[in-house]
Amino acid sequence: MAEHTGDCFLVPGPVRMNQRCLDAMATPVITARGPEFRDVMAELNSGLRYAFNLAPSKPEKKTQSWAGDDDYKVMAVSGSGTAAMEMIIANRFRSNDLVLVPTNGKFGERVAEMCKRFCNVKHIKYEWGRAFDLYELEQQLERKCYEALLICHNETSSGITQDAPAIAEMCHRNQTSFILDGITSIGGLPVDLDGWNVEAAAMGAQKCTAGPSGIAAIAFNSRFYERCKAIKEQEDVNALFYLDFISAFKKGDDDQTPWTPAINLAMGWAQALNILKDEGLENRWQRCQELSTGVQNLFLDLGFELLADISQRSATVTAIMYPDGIDDNWRSDLKNKFETQVIGAQDHLKGKMFRIGSMGETTKEEMIEGCRRMLECFKQHGHDLADVDVASYF
Ligand SMILES: Cc1ncc(COP(=O)(O)O)c(C=O)c1O
């Protein structure tokens, strides 16, 4: 196996971009309203449908590239993943709707916080990294008072992937809409919007699809569209303008956007999605899974503690507790002395934990080299570690 040289960039997004994506962004500017941009949008839409694991569409303008042979459409959003989630939530709910949001980390909590701006929320807060109590969620849904259940599918802050198929089934049984923040799951691990009857989901370019930061997308079904349309027609829509879903929807058939789009970011993302198509979606899921399994087994064997419950550890991010006596100075040394970057923890776990991303186009070689450097840096910080063959874990 070839050795990785140079720096190791192992953060759970933004991830490193491929040269093809960078080159595409360096294209001289085009207008937002001409045929050239419609070509870009069509290519992007087709790539988005692929990443969302939806039925295919042609990467050609005037062919309804945002739609396919299923009940879903995709829509690019100029803004980061948060804008895409806000577009879903702000347009879909009325101020007197009630939604259920179970959480076990920072980004789920942010979904709940965002919902509070636009509707009523029952927020069930589990400890970071602990799986949801599905029995409790089912009891809530049986009350039949919730317009929707929203989850952060892959909780980047705590390294846990929710049991989406089980939650989807519960939502279906109780006729409750199911909505996903798929920002670090879509493109990186198995997602089945159609099979799970997901009404809408958001993804961010800079995560599992290795695109540029500042552009995101949503996928939604006809029920989502009908609800948003009815709310708008009844003039009951939340206060928003830039993220008005219906304004954007009206432009979709024409491969257009209501406002000036992030033109060059769209060009770059379309190429990153072509690279995903070249690799194959299931191959990427598998690579992410193999990288994360290797990381998890390696650190567990060396006596480290992982934050997430064993049954639901994420394939795209692993959260590892620091051993006694180590803090974030380790991470600074890892960056400065070993040219290797991982990310720290958020909120109450700051300084107590670090997170390794295994998403985007990260290679096995880079992960092996990065892990070797991490172990060496731990040794330099006085943490005794057994000598192990890191490559054998991958
Ligand atoms: C699961 C999840 N949701 C939402 C966000 C926020 O996305 P963005 O920073 O692209 O707005 C992130 C970012 O790390 C995330 O990991």
Ligand as a Chemical Component Dictionary entry (heavy atoms), coordinates in Angstrom:
data_LIG
# 
_chem_comp.id                   LIG 
_chem_comp.type                 NON-POLYMER 
_chem_comp.pdbx_formal_charge   0 
_chem_comp.three_letter_code    LIG 
# 
loop_
_chem_comp_atom.comp_id 
_chem_comp_atom.atom_id 
_chem_comp_atom.alt_atom_id 
_chem_comp_atom.type_symbol 
_chem_comp_atom.charge 
_chem_comp_atom.model_Cartn_x 
_chem_comp_atom.model_Cartn_y 
_chem_comp_atom.model_Cartn_z 
_chem_comp_atom.pdbx_ordinal 
LIG C1 C1 C 0 -25.119 17.249 11.670 1  
LIG C2 C2 C 0 -24.868 18.683 11.367 2  
LIG N1 N1 N 0 -25.916 19.509 11.232 3  
LIG C3 C3 C 0 -25.728 20.807 10.943 4  
LIG C4 C4 C 0 -24.484 21.342 10.812 5  
LIG C5 C5 C 0 -24.340 22.778 10.466 6  
LIG O1 O1 O 0 -24.030 22.854 9.118  7  
LIG P1 P1 P 0 -23.366 24.137 8.464  8  
LIG O2 O2 O 0 -22.177 24.469 9.302  9  
LIG O3 O3 O 0 -23.027 23.667 7.077  10 
LIG O4 O4 O 0 -24.375 25.206 8.463  11 
LIG C6 C6 C 0 -23.360 20.532 10.961 12 
LIG C7 C7 C 0 -22.005 21.089 10.845 13 
LIG O5 O5 O 0 -21.027 20.507 11.286 14 
LIG C8 C8 C 0 -23.565 19.167 11.244 15 
LIG O6 O6 O 0 -22.521 18.343 11.374 16 
# 
loop_
_chem_comp_bond.comp_id 
_chem_comp_bond.atom_id_1 
_chem_comp_bond.atom_id_2 
_chem_comp_bond.value_order 
_chem_comp_bond.pdbx_ordinal 
LIG C1 C2 SING 1  
LIG C2 N1 SING 2  
LIG C2 C8 DOUB 3  
LIG N1 C3 DOUB 4  
LIG C3 C4 SING 5  
LIG C4 C5 SING 6  
LIG C4 C6 DOUB 7  
LIG C5 O1 SING 8  
LIG O1 P1 SING 9  
LIG P1 O2 DOUB 10 
LIG P1 O3 SING 11 
LIG P1 O4 SING 12 
LIG C6 C7 SING 13 
LIG C6 C8 SING 14 
LIG C7 O5 DOUB 15 
LIG C8 O6 SING 16 
# 
